[in-house]
Amino acid sequence: MDVTPLEFEKPIVELERQLAALKESSSGQEIDVSKEIAAIEAKIKKTRKEIYSKLTAWQRVQIARHPARPFMLDYVSHCFDDFIELHGDRHIGDDQAMPAGFARLDSRKCMLVGHQKGRDTKENLKRNFGSANPEGYRKALRLMRLAEKFGMPVVALIDTPGAYPGIGAEERNIAEAIAFNLREMMTLEIPIVAVVIGEGGSGGALGIGVADRVLMLENAYYSVISPEGCAAILWKDRQFAPEAAEAMKLTATDLKRLGVVDEVIPEPEGGAQYDRDAAAANLKDALVRNLNEVSAKPVAKLLEERYQKFRAFGEYEDPVK
Protein backbone atom coordinates (compact mmCIF):
# COMPACT_ATOMS: atom_id res chain seq x y z
CA MET A 1 0.00 0.00 0.00
CA ASP A 2 1.31 3.46 -0.93
CA VAL A 3 1.81 5.67 2.10
CA THR A 4 0.91 9.32 1.58
CA PRO A 5 3.51 11.39 3.45
CA LEU A 6 2.45 13.73 6.20
CA GLU A 7 3.45 17.39 6.07
CA PHE A 8 6.46 17.00 8.35
CA GLU A 9 7.72 14.05 6.28
CA LYS A 10 8.03 16.04 3.04
CA PRO A 11 11.79 16.78 3.44
CA ILE A 12 12.38 13.01 3.41
CA VAL A 13 10.16 12.58 0.35
CA GLU A 14 11.99 15.33 -1.53
CA LEU A 15 15.38 13.72 -0.84
CA GLU A 16 14.04 10.33 -1.95
CA ARG A 17 12.75 11.97 -5.15
CA GLN A 18 16.19 13.45 -5.82
CA LEU A 19 17.80 10.05 -5.24
CA ALA A 20 15.41 8.31 -7.63
CA ALA A 21 15.96 10.97 -10.29
CA LEU A 22 19.74 10.68 -9.98
CA LYS A 23 19.63 6.90 -10.30
CA GLU A 24 17.33 7.10 -13.31
CA SER A 25 19.40 9.74 -15.11
CA SER A 26 22.63 7.78 -14.60
CA SER A 27 21.26 4.37 -15.61
CA GLY A 28 22.65 3.14 -18.92
CA GLN A 29 25.34 5.82 -18.96
CA GLU A 30 29.00 5.46 -18.17
CA ILE A 31 28.88 8.02 -15.40
CA ASP A 32 30.03 7.23 -11.86
CA VAL A 33 27.60 8.90 -9.47
CA SER A 34 28.17 6.48 -6.60
CA LYS A 35 29.52 9.25 -4.35
CA GLU A 36 26.52 11.48 -5.01
CA ILE A 37 24.12 8.58 -4.37
CA ALA A 38 25.90 7.69 -1.14
CA ALA A 39 25.75 11.33 -0.01
CA ILE A 40 22.01 11.58 -0.63
CA GLU A 41 21.36 8.22 1.06
CA ALA A 42 23.34 9.39 4.10
CA LYS A 43 21.35 12.63 4.15
CA ILE A 44 18.05 10.71 3.93
CA LYS A 45 19.09 8.53 6.85
CA LYS A 46 20.12 11.55 8.89
CA THR A 47 16.93 13.47 8.06
CA ARG A 48 14.72 10.50 8.97
CA LYS A 49 16.50 10.15 12.29
CA GLU A 50 16.19 13.86 13.05
CA ILE A 51 12.47 13.96 12.23
CA TYR A 52 11.33 10.70 13.81
CA SER A 53 13.39 11.03 16.97
CA LYS A 54 11.82 14.41 17.81
CA LEU A 55 8.16 13.91 16.98
CA THR A 56 5.80 16.34 18.69
CA ALA A 57 2.54 15.23 20.31
CA TRP A 58 0.57 16.65 17.36
CA GLN A 59 2.73 14.81 14.85
CA ARG A 60 2.08 11.55 16.70
CA VAL A 61 -1.65 12.29 16.56
CA GLN A 62 -1.32 12.68 12.79
CA ILE A 63 0.49 9.34 12.54
CA ALA A 64 -2.18 7.67 14.69
CA ARG A 65 -4.81 8.91 12.22
CA HIS A 66 -2.90 8.01 9.05
CA PRO A 67 -5.29 6.28 6.63
CA ALA A 68 -2.63 3.71 5.69
CA ARG A 69 -2.03 2.72 9.31
CA PRO A 70 -2.99 -0.89 10.17
CA PHE A 71 -6.49 -1.20 11.60
CA MET A 72 -7.91 -3.80 13.96
CA LEU A 73 -8.70 -6.44 11.34
CA ASP A 74 -5.24 -5.99 9.80
CA TYR A 75 -3.69 -6.95 13.13
CA VAL A 76 -6.18 -9.80 13.50
CA SER A 77 -4.99 -11.32 10.21
CA HIS A 78 -1.32 -10.91 11.18
CA CYS A 79 -1.37 -11.82 14.89
CA PHE A 80 -4.30 -14.18 15.43
CA ASP A 81 -5.55 -17.44 13.97
CA ASP A 82 -9.04 -18.92 13.51
CA PHE A 83 -10.91 -15.65 14.02
CA ILE A 84 -14.67 -16.33 14.08
CA GLU A 85 -16.67 -13.11 14.16
CA LEU A 86 -19.84 -13.04 16.25
CA HIS A 87 -22.62 -10.53 15.70
CA GLY A 88 -25.34 -8.60 17.47
CA ASP A 89 -26.12 -7.28 20.93
CA ARG A 90 -29.41 -9.24 21.20
CA HIS A 91 -31.32 -5.97 21.61
CA ILE A 92 -30.93 -3.65 18.60
CA GLY A 93 -28.62 -5.20 16.04
CA ASP A 94 -25.00 -5.54 14.98
CA ASP A 95 -22.46 -2.72 14.97
CA GLN A 96 -19.87 -3.04 12.18
CA ALA A 97 -17.66 -0.46 13.93
CA MET A 98 -17.01 -3.01 16.70
CA PRO A 99 -16.01 -6.42 15.27
CA ALA A 100 -15.65 -9.16 17.88
CA GLY A 101 -15.34 -12.90 18.14
CA PHE A 102 -13.32 -15.95 19.09
CA ALA A 103 -9.67 -16.17 18.06
CA ARG A 104 -6.39 -17.89 18.87
CA LEU A 105 -3.24 -16.08 19.94
CA ASP A 106 -0.55 -18.72 19.47
CA SER A 107 -2.16 -21.67 21.26
CA ARG A 108 -4.33 -19.58 23.58
CA LYS A 109 -8.04 -19.22 22.89
CA CYS A 110 -9.35 -15.71 23.55
CA MET A 111 -12.20 -13.32 22.91
CA LEU A 112 -11.21 -10.46 20.64
CA VAL A 113 -13.06 -7.11 20.54
CA GLY A 114 -12.09 -3.80 18.99
CA HIS A 115 -12.82 -0.83 16.77
CA GLN A 116 -12.54 -1.00 12.99
CA LYS A 117 -12.24 1.97 10.63
CA GLY A 118 -12.60 2.01 6.83
CA ARG A 119 -10.11 2.88 4.10
CA ASP A 120 -12.55 4.32 1.59
CA THR A 121 -15.92 6.08 1.70
CA LYS A 122 -17.96 2.90 1.33
CA GLU A 123 -16.11 1.05 4.09
CA ASN A 124 -16.08 4.09 6.37
CA LEU A 125 -19.84 4.35 6.08
CA LYS A 126 -20.12 0.65 6.90
CA ARG A 127 -17.76 1.01 9.88
CA ASN A 128 -19.10 4.44 10.89
CA PHE A 129 -15.53 5.81 10.81
CA GLY A 130 -14.64 3.61 13.79
CA SER A 131 -17.19 5.29 16.09
CA ALA A 132 -19.33 2.62 17.70
CA ASN A 133 -23.01 2.94 18.61
CA PRO A 134 -24.50 1.66 21.90
CA GLU A 135 -25.13 -1.77 20.35
CA GLY A 136 -21.40 -2.07 19.68
CA TYR A 137 -20.55 -1.71 23.36
CA ARG A 138 -23.41 -4.00 24.37
CA LYS A 139 -22.20 -6.61 21.88
CA ALA A 140 -18.67 -6.31 23.28
CA LEU A 141 -19.91 -6.84 26.83
CA ARG A 142 -22.12 -9.77 25.78
CA LEU A 143 -19.12 -11.50 24.27
CA MET A 144 -16.88 -10.68 27.23
CA ARG A 145 -19.40 -12.40 29.48
CA LEU A 146 -19.39 -15.34 27.09
CA ALA A 147 -15.60 -15.44 27.40
CA GLU A 148 -15.95 -15.41 31.19
CA LYS A 149 -18.31 -18.39 30.96
CA PHE A 150 -15.65 -20.39 29.10
CA GLY A 151 -12.68 -19.03 31.07
CA MET A 152 -11.13 -17.23 28.09
CA PRO A 153 -9.08 -14.02 28.35
CA VAL A 154 -10.23 -10.89 26.49
CA VAL A 155 -8.06 -8.87 24.10
CA ALA A 156 -9.35 -5.39 23.19
CA LEU A 157 -7.86 -3.42 20.29
CA ILE A 158 -8.78 0.26 20.65
CA ASP A 159 -8.84 2.61 17.66
CA THR A 160 -11.62 5.18 17.69
CA PRO A 161 -11.98 8.97 17.61
CA GLY A 162 -14.81 8.45 20.11
CA ALA A 163 -18.20 6.83 20.49
CA TYR A 164 -20.79 7.97 17.94
CA PRO A 165 -22.53 11.15 19.22
CA GLY A 166 -25.52 11.08 16.86
CA ILE A 167 -29.17 11.48 17.82
CA GLY A 168 -29.87 7.76 17.35
CA ALA A 169 -26.97 6.81 19.61
CA GLU A 170 -28.20 9.23 22.28
CA GLU A 171 -31.73 7.86 22.00
CA ARG A 172 -30.37 4.35 22.56
CA ASN A 173 -28.32 5.53 25.58
CA ILE A 174 -24.72 5.57 24.44
CA ALA A 175 -23.51 7.04 27.75
CA GLU A 176 -25.30 4.35 29.73
CA ALA A 177 -23.85 1.60 27.50
CA ILE A 178 -20.30 2.85 28.07
CA ALA A 179 -20.79 3.40 31.81
CA PHE A 180 -22.27 -0.09 32.16
CA ASN A 181 -19.21 -1.58 30.40
CA LEU A 182 -16.88 0.27 32.76
CA ARG A 183 -18.59 -1.25 35.77
CA GLU A 184 -18.98 -4.75 34.39
CA MET A 185 -15.46 -5.03 32.97
CA MET A 186 -14.09 -4.20 36.39
CA THR A 187 -15.66 -7.36 37.79
CA LEU A 188 -15.07 -9.88 34.97
CA GLU A 189 -13.24 -12.87 36.44
CA ILE A 190 -10.93 -13.36 33.45
CA PRO A 191 -7.71 -11.67 32.31
CA ILE A 192 -8.18 -8.60 30.09
CA VAL A 193 -5.48 -6.92 28.00
CA ALA A 194 -6.29 -3.76 26.02
CA VAL A 195 -4.10 -2.10 23.40
CA VAL A 196 -4.51 1.38 21.93
CA ILE A 197 -3.39 0.76 18.34
CA GLY A 198 -4.30 4.17 16.88
CA GLU A 199 -6.75 6.70 18.22
CA GLY A 200 -7.93 6.32 21.81
CA GLY A 201 -10.69 8.88 21.96
CA SER A 202 -12.72 9.61 25.08
CA GLY A 203 -15.32 7.20 26.50
CA GLY A 204 -15.47 5.45 23.17
CA ALA A 205 -12.01 4.06 23.89
CA LEU A 206 -12.53 3.52 27.61
CA GLY A 207 -15.73 1.54 26.95
CA ILE A 208 -13.58 -1.50 26.09
CA GLY A 209 -10.44 -0.31 27.88
CA VAL A 210 -10.89 -1.41 31.50
CA ALA A 211 -8.17 -4.04 31.61
CA ASP A 212 -5.51 -5.67 33.75
CA ARG A 213 -2.89 -4.42 31.31
CA VAL A 214 -3.31 -1.37 29.09
CA LEU A 215 -0.73 -1.15 26.31
CA MET A 216 -0.15 1.48 23.62
CA LEU A 217 1.60 1.47 20.30
CA GLU A 218 4.37 4.05 20.18
CA ASN A 219 2.53 6.48 17.88
CA ALA A 220 -0.99 6.02 19.24
CA TYR A 221 -2.73 8.57 21.45
CA TYR A 222 -5.20 8.19 24.33
CA SER A 223 -7.20 11.16 25.55
CA VAL A 224 -10.48 12.32 27.05
CA ILE A 225 -11.01 14.64 24.10
CA SER A 226 -9.44 15.27 20.71
CA PRO A 227 -6.81 18.03 20.44
CA GLU A 228 -9.17 19.93 18.10
CA GLY A 229 -12.00 19.67 20.60
CA CYS A 230 -9.78 20.83 23.45
CA ALA A 231 -8.52 23.78 21.37
CA ALA A 232 -12.07 24.75 20.46
CA ILE A 233 -13.01 24.88 24.14
CA LEU A 234 -9.91 26.55 25.57
CA TRP A 235 -8.81 28.81 22.71
CA LYS A 236 -12.10 29.04 20.78
CA ASP A 237 -10.19 27.98 17.67
CA ARG A 238 -9.24 24.53 16.37
CA GLN A 239 -6.01 25.88 14.87
CA PHE A 240 -4.46 25.59 18.33
CA ALA A 241 -4.75 21.78 18.22
CA PRO A 242 -0.93 21.31 18.23
CA GLU A 243 -0.64 23.34 21.45
CA ALA A 244 -3.54 21.41 22.95
CA ALA A 245 -1.98 18.06 22.05
CA GLU A 246 1.25 19.06 23.79
CA ALA A 247 -0.55 20.24 26.93
CA MET A 248 -2.84 17.21 27.18
CA LYS A 249 -0.01 14.65 27.60
CA LEU A 250 -1.77 12.18 25.32
CA THR A 251 1.22 10.34 23.85
CA ALA A 252 2.26 6.83 24.83
CA THR A 253 5.47 8.08 26.46
CA ASP A 254 3.65 10.63 28.60
CA LEU A 255 0.93 8.19 29.64
CA LYS A 256 3.47 5.51 30.55
CA ARG A 257 5.27 8.03 32.74
CA LEU A 258 1.96 9.00 34.38
CA GLY A 259 1.01 5.38 34.99
CA VAL A 260 -2.07 5.39 32.75
CA VAL A 261 -0.64 2.71 30.45
CA ASP A 262 1.58 -0.19 31.41
CA GLU A 263 3.75 -0.61 28.33
CA VAL A 264 4.68 1.21 25.12
CA ILE A 265 4.98 -1.11 22.12
CA PRO A 266 7.64 0.10 19.65
CA GLU A 267 6.75 0.77 16.02
CA PRO A 268 8.89 0.74 12.87
CA GLU A 269 10.56 4.06 12.06
CA GLY A 270 7.93 6.53 10.88
CA GLY A 271 4.99 4.49 12.11
CA ALA A 272 3.28 1.12 11.70
CA GLN A 273 2.09 2.08 8.20
CA TYR A 274 5.63 1.72 6.85
CA ASP A 275 6.12 -1.90 7.97
CA ARG A 276 2.94 -3.71 8.94
CA ASP A 277 4.64 -7.05 9.47
CA ALA A 278 7.13 -5.63 11.98
CA ALA A 279 4.40 -3.67 13.79
CA ALA A 280 2.22 -6.77 14.03
CA ALA A 281 5.15 -8.86 15.31
CA ASN A 282 5.81 -6.32 18.07
CA LEU A 283 2.13 -6.25 19.00
CA LYS A 284 1.85 -10.04 19.12
CA ASP A 285 4.96 -10.36 21.28
CA ALA A 286 3.58 -7.84 23.79
CA LEU A 287 0.15 -9.48 23.86
CA VAL A 288 1.51 -12.98 24.42
CA ARG A 289 3.87 -11.82 27.15
CA ASN A 290 1.28 -9.77 29.03
CA LEU A 291 -1.44 -12.41 28.73
CA ASN A 292 0.93 -15.02 30.13
CA GLU A 293 1.72 -12.77 33.08
CA VAL A 294 -1.84 -11.84 34.02
CA SER A 295 -3.22 -15.32 33.35
CA ALA A 296 -0.86 -16.75 35.98
CA LYS A 297 -2.50 -14.71 38.74
CA PRO A 298 -5.33 -16.01 40.96
CA VAL A 299 -8.71 -14.43 40.15
CA ALA A 300 -9.00 -12.66 43.50
CA LYS A 301 -5.60 -11.01 43.05
CA LEU A 302 -6.39 -10.14 39.43
CA LEU A 303 -9.61 -8.34 40.39
CA GLU A 304 -8.03 -6.50 43.31
CA GLU A 305 -5.09 -5.27 41.22
CA ARG A 306 -7.44 -4.19 38.41
CA TYR A 307 -9.55 -2.24 40.91
CA GLN A 308 -6.55 -0.56 42.54
CA LYS A 309 -5.03 0.23 39.14
CA PHE A 310 -7.97 2.39 38.09
CA ARG A 311 -8.62 3.82 41.56
CA ALA A 312 -5.08 5.23 41.53
CA PHE A 313 -5.62 7.34 38.41
CA GLY A 314 -5.60 11.05 39.07
CA GLU A 315 -3.68 10.95 42.33
CA TYR A 316 -0.98 13.58 42.62
CA GLU A 317 1.04 15.49 45.18
CA ASP A 318 1.64 19.22 45.24
CA PRO A 319 5.34 20.02 44.92
CA VAL A 320 7.02 21.29 48.06
CA LYS A 321 7.66 25.01 47.76
C-alpha positions as CSV (number, residue, x, y, z in Angstrom):
1,M,0.0,0.0,0.0
2,D,1.3,3.5,-0.9
3,V,1.8,5.7,2.1
4,T,0.9,9.3,1.6
5,P,3.5,11.4,3.4
6,L,2.5,13.7,6.2
7,E,3.5,17.4,6.1
8,F,6.5,17.0,8.4
9,E,7.7,14.1,6.3
10,K,8.0,16.0,3.0
11,P,11.8,16.8,3.4
12,I,12.4,13.0,3.4
13,V,10.2,12.6,0.4
14,E,12.0,15.3,-1.5
15,L,15.4,13.7,-0.8
16,E,14.0,10.3,-2.0
17,R,12.7,12.0,-5.1
18,Q,16.2,13.4,-5.8
19,L,17.8,10.1,-5.2
20,A,15.4,8.3,-7.6
21,A,16.0,11.0,-10.3
22,L,19.7,10.7,-10.0
23,K,19.6,6.9,-10.3
24,E,17.3,7.1,-13.3
25,S,19.4,9.7,-15.1
26,S,22.6,7.8,-14.6
27,S,21.3,4.4,-15.6
28,G,22.7,3.1,-18.9
29,Q,25.3,5.8,-19.0
30,E,29.0,5.5,-18.2
31,I,28.9,8.0,-15.4
32,D,30.0,7.2,-11.9
33,V,27.6,8.9,-9.5
34,S,28.2,6.5,-6.6
35,K,29.5,9.2,-4.4
36,E,26.5,11.5,-5.0
37,I,24.1,8.6,-4.4
38,A,25.9,7.7,-1.1
39,A,25.8,11.3,0.0
40,I,22.0,11.6,-0.6
41,E,21.4,8.2,1.1
42,A,23.3,9.4,4.1
43,K,21.3,12.6,4.2
44,I,18.1,10.7,3.9
45,K,19.1,8.5,6.8
46,K,20.1,11.6,8.9
47,T,16.9,13.5,8.1
48,R,14.7,10.5,9.0
49,K,16.5,10.2,12.3
50,E,16.2,13.9,13.1
51,I,12.5,14.0,12.2
52,Y,11.3,10.7,13.8
53,S,13.4,11.0,17.0
54,K,11.8,14.4,17.8
55,L,8.2,13.9,17.0
56,T,5.8,16.3,18.7
57,A,2.5,15.2,20.3
58,W,0.6,16.7,17.4
59,Q,2.7,14.8,14.8
60,R,2.1,11.5,16.7
61,V,-1.7,12.3,16.6
62,Q,-1.3,12.7,12.8
63,I,0.5,9.3,12.5
64,A,-2.2,7.7,14.7
65,R,-4.8,8.9,12.2
66,H,-2.9,8.0,9.1
67,P,-5.3,6.3,6.6
68,A,-2.6,3.7,5.7
69,R,-2.0,2.7,9.3
70,P,-3.0,-0.9,10.2
71,F,-6.5,-1.2,11.6
72,M,-7.9,-3.8,14.0
73,L,-8.7,-6.4,11.3
74,D,-5.2,-6.0,9.8
75,Y,-3.7,-7.0,13.1
76,V,-6.2,-9.8,13.5
77,S,-5.0,-11.3,10.2
78,H,-1.3,-10.9,11.2
79,C,-1.4,-11.8,14.9
80,F,-4.3,-14.2,15.4
81,D,-5.6,-17.4,14.0
82,D,-9.0,-18.9,13.5
83,F,-10.9,-15.6,14.0
84,I,-14.7,-16.3,14.1
85,E,-16.7,-13.1,14.2
86,L,-19.8,-13.0,16.3
87,H,-22.6,-10.5,15.7
88,G,-25.3,-8.6,17.5
89,D,-26.1,-7.3,20.9
90,R,-29.4,-9.2,21.2
91,H,-31.3,-6.0,21.6
92,I,-30.9,-3.6,18.6
93,G,-28.6,-5.2,16.0
94,D,-25.0,-5.5,15.0
95,D,-22.5,-2.7,15.0
96,Q,-19.9,-3.0,12.2
97,A,-17.7,-0.5,13.9
98,M,-17.0,-3.0,16.7
99,P,-16.0,-6.4,15.3
100,A,-15.6,-9.2,17.9
101,G,-15.3,-12.9,18.1
102,F,-13.3,-15.9,19.1
103,A,-9.7,-16.2,18.1
104,R,-6.4,-17.9,18.9
105,L,-3.2,-16.1,19.9
106,D,-0.5,-18.7,19.5
107,S,-2.2,-21.7,21.3
108,R,-4.3,-19.6,23.6
109,K,-8.0,-19.2,22.9
110,C,-9.3,-15.7,23.6
111,M,-12.2,-13.3,22.9
112,L,-11.2,-10.5,20.6
113,V,-13.1,-7.1,20.5
114,G,-12.1,-3.8,19.0
115,H,-12.8,-0.8,16.8
116,Q,-12.5,-1.0,13.0
117,K,-12.2,2.0,10.6
118,G,-12.6,2.0,6.8
119,R,-10.1,2.9,4.1
120,D,-12.6,4.3,1.6
121,T,-15.9,6.1,1.7
122,K,-18.0,2.9,1.3
123,E,-16.1,1.1,4.1
124,N,-16.1,4.1,6.4
125,L,-19.8,4.3,6.1
126,K,-20.1,0.7,6.9
127,R,-17.8,1.0,9.9
128,N,-19.1,4.4,10.9
129,F,-15.5,5.8,10.8
130,G,-14.6,3.6,13.8
131,S,-17.2,5.3,16.1
132,A,-19.3,2.6,17.7
133,N,-23.0,2.9,18.6
134,P,-24.5,1.7,21.9
135,E,-25.1,-1.8,20.3
136,G,-21.4,-2.1,19.7
137,Y,-20.5,-1.7,23.4
138,R,-23.4,-4.0,24.4
139,K,-22.2,-6.6,21.9
140,A,-18.7,-6.3,23.3
141,L,-19.9,-6.8,26.8
142,R,-22.1,-9.8,25.8
143,L,-19.1,-11.5,24.3
144,M,-16.9,-10.7,27.2
145,R,-19.4,-12.4,29.5
146,L,-19.4,-15.3,27.1
147,A,-15.6,-15.4,27.4
148,E,-15.9,-15.4,31.2
149,K,-18.3,-18.4,31.0
150,F,-15.7,-20.4,29.1
151,G,-12.7,-19.0,31.1
152,M,-11.1,-17.2,28.1
153,P,-9.1,-14.0,28.3
154,V,-10.2,-10.9,26.5
155,V,-8.1,-8.9,24.1
156,A,-9.3,-5.4,23.2
157,L,-7.9,-3.4,20.3
158,I,-8.8,0.3,20.6
159,D,-8.8,2.6,17.7
160,T,-11.6,5.2,17.7
161,P,-12.0,9.0,17.6
162,G,-14.8,8.5,20.1
163,A,-18.2,6.8,20.5
164,Y,-20.8,8.0,17.9
165,P,-22.5,11.2,19.2
166,G,-25.5,11.1,16.9
167,I,-29.2,11.5,17.8
168,G,-29.9,7.8,17.4
169,A,-27.0,6.8,19.6
170,E,-28.2,9.2,22.3
171,E,-31.7,7.9,22.0
172,R,-30.4,4.4,22.6
173,N,-28.3,5.5,25.6
174,I,-24.7,5.6,24.4
175,A,-23.5,7.0,27.7
176,E,-25.3,4.3,29.7
177,A,-23.9,1.6,27.5
178,I,-20.3,2.8,28.1
179,A,-20.8,3.4,31.8
180,F,-22.3,-0.1,32.2
181,N,-19.2,-1.6,30.4
182,L,-16.9,0.3,32.8
183,R,-18.6,-1.3,35.8
184,E,-19.0,-4.7,34.4
185,M,-15.5,-5.0,33.0
186,M,-14.1,-4.2,36.4
187,T,-15.7,-7.4,37.8
188,L,-15.1,-9.9,35.0
189,E,-13.2,-12.9,36.4
190,I,-10.9,-13.4,33.5
191,P,-7.7,-11.7,32.3
192,I,-8.2,-8.6,30.1
193,V,-5.5,-6.9,28.0
194,A,-6.3,-3.8,26.0
195,V,-4.1,-2.1,23.4
196,V,-4.5,1.4,21.9
197,I,-3.4,0.8,18.3
198,G,-4.3,4.2,16.9
199,E,-6.7,6.7,18.2
200,G,-7.9,6.3,21.8
201,G,-10.7,8.9,22.0
202,S,-12.7,9.6,25.1
203,G,-15.3,7.2,26.5
204,G,-15.5,5.4,23.2
205,A,-12.0,4.1,23.9
206,L,-12.5,3.5,27.6
207,G,-15.7,1.5,27.0
208,I,-13.6,-1.5,26.1
209,G,-10.4,-0.3,27.9
210,V,-10.9,-1.4,31.5
211,A,-8.2,-4.0,31.6
212,D,-5.5,-5.7,33.7
213,R,-2.9,-4.4,31.3
214,V,-3.3,-1.4,29.1
215,L,-0.7,-1.1,26.3
216,M,-0.1,1.5,23.6
217,L,1.6,1.5,20.3
218,E,4.4,4.1,20.2
219,N,2.5,6.5,17.9
220,A,-1.0,6.0,19.2
221,Y,-2.7,8.6,21.5
222,Y,-5.2,8.2,24.3
223,S,-7.2,11.2,25.6
224,V,-10.5,12.3,27.1
225,I,-11.0,14.6,24.1
226,S,-9.4,15.3,20.7
227,P,-6.8,18.0,20.4
228,E,-9.2,19.9,18.1
229,G,-12.0,19.7,20.6
230,C,-9.8,20.8,23.4
231,A,-8.5,23.8,21.4
232,A,-12.1,24.8,20.5
233,I,-13.0,24.9,24.1
234,L,-9.9,26.5,25.6
235,W,-8.8,28.8,22.7
236,K,-12.1,29.0,20.8
237,D,-10.2,28.0,17.7
238,R,-9.2,24.5,16.4
239,Q,-6.0,25.9,14.9
240,F,-4.5,25.6,18.3
241,A,-4.8,21.8,18.2
242,P,-0.9,21.3,18.2
243,E,-0.6,23.3,21.4
244,A,-3.5,21.4,23.0
245,A,-2.0,18.1,22.1
246,E,1.2,19.1,23.8
247,A,-0.6,20.2,26.9
248,M,-2.8,17.2,27.2
249,K,0.0,14.6,27.6
250,L,-1.8,12.2,25.3
251,T,1.2,10.3,23.8
252,A,2.3,6.8,24.8
253,T,5.5,8.1,26.5
254,D,3.7,10.6,28.6
255,L,0.9,8.2,29.6
256,K,3.5,5.5,30.6
257,R,5.3,8.0,32.7
258,L,2.0,9.0,34.4
259,G,1.0,5.4,35.0
260,V,-2.1,5.4,32.8
261,V,-0.6,2.7,30.5
262,D,1.6,-0.2,31.4
263,E,3.8,-0.6,28.3
264,V,4.7,1.2,25.1
265,I,5.0,-1.1,22.1
266,P,7.6,0.1,19.6
267,E,6.7,0.8,16.0
268,P,8.9,0.7,12.9
269,E,10.6,4.1,12.1
270,G,7.9,6.5,10.9
271,G,5.0,4.5,12.1
272,A,3.3,1.1,11.7
273,Q,2.1,2.1,8.2
274,Y,5.6,1.7,6.8
275,D,6.1,-1.9,8.0
276,R,2.9,-3.7,8.9
277,D,4.6,-7.1,9.5
278,A,7.1,-5.6,12.0
279,A,4.4,-3.7,13.8
280,A,2.2,-6.8,14.0
281,A,5.1,-8.9,15.3
282,N,5.8,-6.3,18.1
283,L,2.1,-6.3,19.0
284,K,1.8,-10.0,19.1
285,D,5.0,-10.4,21.3
286,A,3.6,-7.8,23.8
287,L,0.1,-9.5,23.9
288,V,1.5,-13.0,24.4
289,R,3.9,-11.8,27.1
290,N,1.3,-9.8,29.0
291,L,-1.4,-12.4,28.7
292,N,0.9,-15.0,30.1
293,E,1.7,-12.8,33.1
294,V,-1.8,-11.8,34.0
295,S,-3.2,-15.3,33.4
296,A,-0.9,-16.7,36.0
297,K,-2.5,-14.7,38.7
298,P,-5.3,-16.0,41.0
299,V,-8.7,-14.4,40.1
300,A,-9.0,-12.7,43.5
301,K,-5.6,-11.0,43.1
302,L,-6.4,-10.1,39.4
303,L,-9.6,-8.3,40.4
304,E,-8.0,-6.5,43.3
305,E,-5.1,-5.3,41.2
306,R,-7.4,-4.2,38.4
307,Y,-9.5,-2.2,40.9
308,Q,-6.5,-0.6,42.5
309,K,-5.0,0.2,39.1
310,F,-8.0,2.4,38.1
311,R,-8.6,3.8,41.6
312,A,-5.1,5.2,41.5
313,F,-5.6,7.3,38.4
314,G,-5.6,11.1,39.1
315,E,-3.7,10.9,42.3
316,Y,-1.0,13.6,42.6
317,E,1.0,15.5,45.2
318,D,1.6,19.2,45.2
319,P,5.3,20.0,44.9
320,V,7.0,21.3,48.1
321,K,7.7,25.0,47.8
